[in-house]
Amino acid sequence: IAELVEALPSDTVSAPRNLSSSLRWKLDAIAEQHGGSVPLHGRLFSQWMHHAFPNECEQPRAPGMTEAPMTHTEWRAHRNTSSDVSKEVMQELADLAAKTEGLGCQDETCMLWTQEEELVSSIDLRVLDSRTDHKVRQALRFLAMLGAGAALISILFDSLRLSTFWTEVAKKSAFGTGDSPSRLYLL
């Protein structure tokens, strides 16, 4: 995954590039947590992608932290507070931001990272051993091949039925009107 991401360009990140050791370490930690696999639809991988592509991938919310969208009035009522701020408080915040500008970490060691995982599937990948996983994949492949075979047979039967139908129609119209049999090929 790391090699693929290193070669993946975006509007704001040029490729090829080298991922930092902390980003590689975090990807390894995700894989270790899931028995050597990285669930691509998990919250931790989404968080990792946010740090690899900060302008393209948004920071995922921690589980249970997502709130439904609210209007300004609903937010004020829900929080039982006002969103108005005095000019003094705004000036204090602006001064504090100016003092601390450039003092923060510039690499991934200070990145916002939480270990809470949330998967789309409830299957625990660590529970599945390689034999069980192999049997499940084999059964799914068999079902997929069976479905593809049934679809192919259905298409062939439909094709034969339609070709037989149109051949009969062509014969009736060609021979019923006194036309020659060569007219059959024009249809």
N, C-alpha and C positions, 0 to 999 in steps of 0.2 A: 504494500500500500504506500509506503514511504517513497519508494522509487517512482511510482506512478504520480504521486502528488508533486514530487520534485520536477517532473517533466511536464506538469499541467500548468499552462499559462492562464492568466485571467486579465481583466481590464486593468487591474492595479498591481498585479504580481507578474514579473517576467519569468520565463523559464528558458533553459533549465536553471535550477537553483539548488542550494544545499540547505536542507532543513537543519535547524539547530539541534544540538544534542538533547536539550530538554524536551523538544517536541517529539523526537524519536523515542526518548525514554517514556514519555506519557503514552505513546502509541503501544509500546511494549507492555506497559502496565495495564492498559485496556485488554490486550490479548491475554496477559497472564490471569487477569480477573475472570476471563471467560474460557479458560482451558486451552489457550493457544489460538483462539479465533477472535476476530474483531467483528462484532455485530454492526453492520453498516447502518442499521436503522435504530441504533441505540443512542441515548442522550450523550454518553461519553464520547462517542465518535463524532457526533454533531458538534460537541464542544471543541474537540480536537480540530475539526475542519474550520471552526470559527477562528482558531488561533493560527491556522495555516493560511486561511484566506479571510482576514478580518473584515474586509469591505464587501465580500460576496456572501458569506455565510453568517447568519445572525447567531448571537449567543443564545443557546437554549436555556429555557427556564428550568429551575430545579423542580422535581416532581411535587405536585400539589401547590405550586406557587403561582400558577397561571390564573388570572382573574378574567372574567368576561369583560369585554369593552364597555366603558361607561361614558356618558356625556359628562361635561364639566359639572353640571348641577348634580347629577347622580354621585359623582366622585366626592363632592363637597358634603353631600348628605351622608354618604357611607362613612367618610372619615370624621364627620362632625367637626369640620374645621374650615377655615377659609384658605383660599389660594393666594390671597393678597399678601404682598411683602412690602415692608417699608423701604424707602430709599436708603436709609441707614444700613439696613441688613444687606441690601443688594450691594452697597459700596464695600461693606466688610467682606463679603464673599468675593467680590472682584479683586480686592486688595490681597486676600489670602491666595487666590488663584495666581496672581502675578508673582507673589513671593515664592510659591512652590513650583512655578513653571520650570521645567527642565530638571527638577530634582528627582523625579520618579524614575523607576527602572525603565530601561529601553529594550530589554530582552524578555524572553518568556519566563524567566525565573520569578517575576512579579505578576504573572498573569493571573487573572481571576479563574480559579479552577476548583470545582467541587466534585467529590467522588461519587455523588448519588447517581446511580444508573437507573434508567427506565427503558425497558425494551418493548417493542411493538408486540412481540410474541411472549407468551408466558413459559415457553420451553426453556429449561435450564440446560445450557450447552454442556456444562460440566458433568451432568448426570449421564448423558449419552456416551457410551463407550464406542470405540471404533467399529465393533462388530454390529451393534444395534444400528448405528448410523449407516453402515454399509447395507444392512438389510432393508432399512427404510428407503434409502436411495434406490436400491434395486427394485423394490416394490413400486415406487413412484415411476421409475423408468418403464417398467412393464406396463403399468396403467396408461402411461403416456403413449407408448407404442401401440397398445390395444386400441386406444381412442383414435390415433392417427390411422391405423389400419381400417377401423370401422368407417371413418370419414372417407377414406379412399374407396372402399367398396361401395359406399353409398353414392359417391360421385360417379363411379363407373356404371352402376346400375341406372342412375338417372340419365347418363350420357347414352347408354344403349337404348333405353326406353324412348328417349327423345329422337335418337337417330332412326329407330324403327318406325316411330310415329311419322316423322317427316318423310321417310322413304315411302311409306304407304300413301301419304297425302300427295306426294309428288307423282307416284305411279297413277293414282286415280285421276289427278288433274291432267297429266300428260297423255294418258291413254284414253281417258273419258272424253276428251274433246277432239280426238282424232289426230293429236300431235304425234310426232315421231318420238321414239324412245330416247333419242339424243337430247331432247329437251330436259330430261331428268337431270343431266349434269349442269344445266344452267341454274337450277334451283339451289 
